[in-house]
Amino acid sequence: MKRTTLALLVFGLCACNAGAAESRTAADGNASFSQLLEQQGADARALSGLPTPAGEIAALEELKDDDRYWVTVLAADKGARTKLLELGMDIMEVRADRVSGFVPKALLGALQEKGYKVTGKQTIYEYAKKHLKDFPAADSAYHNYKETTDLLNALAAANPGLASLSSIGKTYEGRDIWCLRITSPEKGKTAKPAALYVANHHAREHLSNEVALGLAEYLLSNKTDPEVKKYLDTLDIYIIPMLNADGAEFDIKTGKYKWHRKNTRINADKSVGVDLNRNYAARWCQAGASHSPYSDTYCGTAPFSEPETLALKNFIEARKNIKTLMSYHSYSDLILYPWAGKDTPLENEKDRKVFEKMAQAMAGITGYTPQQSSDLYVATGDTTDWAYEAAGIFAFTTELEGGTFYPGAGAIKKAVANNVKAAVYMLGVTEDPYKLAR
């Protein structure tokens, strides 16, 4: 798929889409982040008006073979929602007395056997026809794995001594998991406090990759800004835009969206994938996770059974200086903090105060709602629970906006702008998060 990328605008690479803005270089200082976002918004508006190619309409027909259903189920509280996750429901929308999401056909009978009332049901094909805002050709502003890799390489090449790119490990299918490190050359041997931003744990959450890439571009295109420069001088900043590269590629490989959540491991029953955000060793596969491989909340065969989560574990454990972490997901307009896997508040009052103040501040910037993760439902094996419990990191989950996993190219501009501001706020407290509790 063709894509217009911010990197093409910043670094003067060849623009692939008709109507792309004239290329700029990072050195000229004329391409402000707001200008880049405005241009990207213009590109997205132009792309969204394209007619849907007949071939892609035909590709949508392939979803007729998918056995998942979109269902709405009465669930009065988070306890009921947690049990639905354990049964294998992939909850995507939560309301006061009900939830909606995908379930395999085989699970429909189990819901009724457990006493749940299904108030709405349609096949994934029927759901897709009604709710896809754009087909993949109209979403060409999004970055696939190669384009993400190319952009990260371009950012590193254009900022020698400030940005460097390395792989933290390989995915199940052998793709590199790229991490962009941004920091001024260290003075002395003392490690700087570090902030880590991770996106695309879940395959279909492509908007999360765009936010992470947007953050990288913002920091590097504004490297001489006094505030940004201060963070580059005093912090290590790590950005991993696409942890689940296999899943992200699988979700789009046929020119249509598959609503795929997991990685692409072939399980013993021949089903595809493990939910990476249920695979961490924080109360692994207890409440809110499923032992059934076909389930979208399948936790895997053991904690860190997946190469993607194991790579992130090893990366974090090797860097004791990481103080803050943001894991980007979509969609729900939320800023979440531990616990996810316990239905009780964080026991350490000082830490809880820091979490609450940081979440409230970032929610004030994004317009999202701040809350403890388990207020939605209990979900064990979560990234942020493990990072806090194992490494003392103030770790958050941002559930981005959009109202669907595929909100169209027009959603990128606002999501990037708001969340970059929140990410910069997090940099501002990374050196000493406990100052918020004093």
N, C-alpha and C positions, 0 to 999 in steps of 0.2 A: 504494500500500500504506500502511496505517496504521502508524505507528511511535511508540513511547514513547521520548523522547529525554531525556538528562540535562539539556538546556537547558530543557525544560519544567518540570523539577523545580527547577532553580536559579533561573530568572528569572520563575516564576509565569505562564508562558504557558499557554494552554489545553491540557490533556492530552487526547490523541486516543484512547487505549486505555482500555477499561473497567478499573476497578480501579487507575488511576494514583494515585500518592501526592498529597496536598495540595500545591499549588504553594508555592514558597518564593521569596524574593527574594535576590539576591546580597548585599544590604546587611545582612540580619539576622544573618548569621554563624552560623546554626544548621545549615545544610546542609553538614556536613563531607564531604570526598571519600569517606571510607569509608561514610558513610550513603547517599550517592548511588549508590555501587557496590552496596551491599546492596539498595537499592530496585530498581536495574536488574536485579539477579539475581533478585529476587522476581518482577518483571514477566516476565523471560525464562522462569522456571519455569512461570508461569501460562500464558504463550503457548505453550510447548512441548507442553502437554497438549491443545491444540485438535485436533479431528479434521481430517484432510486433506480440503479441499473437493474434490468430484468434478471440478470444472472444472480444478483444478490437476493432478489425476491425468491428466486428458485432455491437459493441456499437456505433461506429461512424454512422452506418446506422440510428440510432434513430434521428439524426439531419434532416433526411428527413421530419420529422413531424414539424420541427421548421419553422415558417412562415416568418422569417426575410430574407432579401436580403442584400448582399454586393453590394453597388452601388457607382459609381463615378459620381459626379454632378459638372457641371461648376459653379464656385462661384468666382467672380473676386476680392472680397475684404472681409474684416472682417465683414462688414455689411451684406453681403449675407450669410456668414458663420453663423453669429448669428441668422439670420432668419431661417436657416435650423435647428439649434438646437431647436428653439422654435416650429417648426413644428414636431419635434420628432426624427430627425436624430441623430444617435450616431456617431459623427465625430471622426475618429481615425487617419486619415492621411490628412495633409494639404500641398498643393502645391500652386504654384503662382496663378493659375487660376482655380483650381478645388480641391475638397475634396473627400475623400472616407470614407465609414463607413457603419454601419448597419441601416436598416430601416425596420419596419414591413411592411408586404405586403399591409396592408390597407393604408399606407402612400404614396405608389408609385404614385397613381393618384393625390394626393394632391400636390406633387412636380411639376407635369406638369401643374396643374391648376394655381399654383403660378408663372409659367413662368420659372421654372428651367429645364435645359436640362440635362437629364441623358445620359451619354456617355458610361456607362458600367453597367452591372447588372448580378448577379449570385446568386443562392440560398446559404444560409449559409452552406449547405451540400457540394455544389460544392467548395465553398471557403475553407472549412475545409480540404477537401481532398488534395488541392493544397498547403496549407500554414501551416499545422501542421508540425512542425519540429520533434516533438517527441510525442508519445502517453504517457498517464500518467505513464505507467510502466517504461518508460525510463526517466521519470522526478522524480524518487523517491528520489532525493537529496532535493527536496522541502519539506517543513514542513506543514502538515495539522494542524488542530486545536489542537488535542491531543498532537502531537509531539511538537508543539509550546509551549503548556502549560508545558509539561514535561521538555523541555529545559529551560524554564524560572525558573521553580522550582529548577532544578539542579544548575543553575547559582546562585540563591539566597542561596541555601543550602551550596554551596561551598565557599561562600563569606559572612559569617555572620558579621554583623556590617558594611558592605559596600554596600550590595545589599539586597533589600527587594521587595517582590512581593505582590501586592494587586489588587483587582478588583475595577474598577472605576464605575461599573454598569453592567447591564445585556442587552444582545441583545434582539431583538424581540422574538427569540425562547428560551430565557432564559440562554444563555451561558454567562459566565463571560468575561468581557473585561479586560484583564490583563495588568497591568502597572508595569514595572520593574523600581524601583528607585535605582539609583547608586549615592552614596555620602558618604564621610567620616563622622563620627559622628560629629554632630554640636557642636560648642563651643559657649556657650551663647544662647540667645534666638533670635538673629537677623537672619531672614531668608536669606539664600544665594540666589544670582541670579540663575535663573533656565533656562534650555533649555529643550524643549519638542520635541520628534521625534515620529511621528505617521505614520502608514502604513496601507495599505489594506482598505482604504475607499471603493474602488471598488473591487468587488469579484474576478474578473479574473486577477487582477494585483498581482499575487503570488510572483513575483520577489521583490516587495516592502517589503513584509514580510521578505524575506531573507536578504535584506539590513539592516533592523532594527535589526534583530537577530544578524547579523554579527557585527554591531556596539556594541551591548551589550557584545558579546564575546570578541571583541577587547579590550574594555575598561577594562574588568575584567582580561583578560589574560595578560594585560600589566599594571596592577595596580601599579607596582613598578617603571615603567618608569617615569623619572622626569617630563616630560611634562604631561603625563596622570595623575600622582599623584597630580600635581598642580591643575588640573581641578577637580579631585575628592575632594580635600581639600577645594576648594573655591566655588564650584557650586553644585546645585542640578540638576541631570540629570534624566529625565523621558523618558522611551521608551515604546510606545504602539504599538506592532508589527502588531496586527490584530484587527482593530476596527470593521470590518464587518465580524465577524467570521461565521455568518449564511450564508452569500453570498459566502464566500470562500469555505465552505463545500458543499453548493449546487452546486457550479461550477464543483466539482470533484466527487460527490457522486456516480455516476453510472459508474465510471471508464473511463469516457470520459469528455472532456471539453465542457461546454455549452456556452461559451462566455457571461457569466452572469455578469452584471455590478452592479446591485442594491442590496439592502438587500432583505429579503424574506417576507416582509409584504404582506399579501393577500389583495389586493385593492378591492374596491366596485365592480369593473367589473370583478373580479376574476383573473386579471393579477397579476404578482408577482413583488413586489419590488418598492422601492423609491430610487432615486439617492441621496445618502448621501451627496455628494458634491454639491448639489443644495438645501439642506435643512436647511442651516444656515440663520440667520436673518440679512443678509447683502443684502438689496434690493431684498428680497426673491421673487422668481418666476416672475421676470421681464424679462429683455433681456436674451436670451440664455438658457432658461429653459422652460419646458413644463408642462401644467396643465393636460395633457392626461396621465392617469395611465399606459397605455401600452407602453408609450415612455421610452426609456432608460435614458432620461434627466428629468423624472418626479420629480417634486419638493416636492411632498407630499401634505397633506391637510393644513399644516400650518408650519411656522418656528419651527424647533425642534420638529416636530411631531414624529420623530423616536427616539427610546430609545438610539440608538448608538450616534447620534449627541447631544441629550440632556445630556447624560453621559459625553461627552467631554466638553460640555458647562459648566456643573456644576464643573467639575474637574478644568478647567481653571479659572473660576470665584473664586474658593476657594483658588487659588494660585496666589496672586498678584505679586509674585516674578518672574513669568515666563517672560523672556525678549526676547527669540528667540524661533521660532517654525519651524520645517521642516515637511512637509506633503509629503510622498513618493507615487508616482504614476508611471504608465508606459502606453505607451512608446512614446517618442519623442525627447529624448536627449536635454532637456531644463531645465533651472533654471528660475522659474517664480516668480514674486512678484506683489503686488497690484498696481493698481486695476485690478481685474478680471471683476467686474461688472460695471465698468465705462469706457467709451471710451475716457478718459482724463487722463493726468499724475497725479500722487499724488500731492495734493495741497501744502502740507508741504514740502518746498524745502530741509530743513535739513534732514527730514526723507527720502525723495526721494534719497538724496545723499547717505545715509547709505544703503538703499536697493540696489541701483545700485552698490556700491562698494562691498558689500557682494556677490551679485549675480555674478559680474565679477570675483571675487576671486574664488568662488566655481566652476564657469564654467571653469576657468583656470586649476583647478585641475581635473575635470571630463572630459573635452573636450566637454561639452555641450554648448548650446547657451543661454546667459542670455537675458531676455527681460521682459517687462511688460506683465502680463497675457492676457490682452485684445488686445494685438497686434495680437493674434491668432484669437480670437473672444470674444465677450462680454459674460460672464457667471455669472449670479447672484446666490446668495445663497452659495457662495464659502467659504471654511474653512478659507483661509488666509485673505480674506477681512474682515470677521467677527472678527477674532482674532486681527487684527490690529485696526479695527474701535472700537471694544468694549473694548479691553484690552491694546491697545498700544503696542502689541507684533510685533516684526520684524519677520513676518511669510512668509515662502517661500513654493513653490511647486517644487519638483524635478520630472520631467518626465524622467524616467530611459531609458536606451538603450534597444536594442533587436530587433526592427523592427517588432515585433508582441507581442501579450500578452503571447504567449507560446513559448519563444525562446529556450527552452530546458535547461537541467541541466548545459550545458557548459557555459551558460551566467552568472551564479551566480558568479563565481570567479572574473571576471573583474568588474562587477557591484558593488559587495561588496567592493573590494579593493579601487576603485576610490571614491565611495561615503562615505566610512568610513573616508578617508582623508578629504573630504569636510566637513563632520560632525565634525571632530576634529577642523577644521578651525573655524566653527561656535561656538564651545565651547570657542575658543580663543578670541572671541569678545563679548561673552554673558554678561560678567560682566559689560561692558560699551560699547554698540554698537555705541554710539555717538562719540567715539574717532575717528571713521572713517570720521566724518564730520568736525573735527577740523583742 
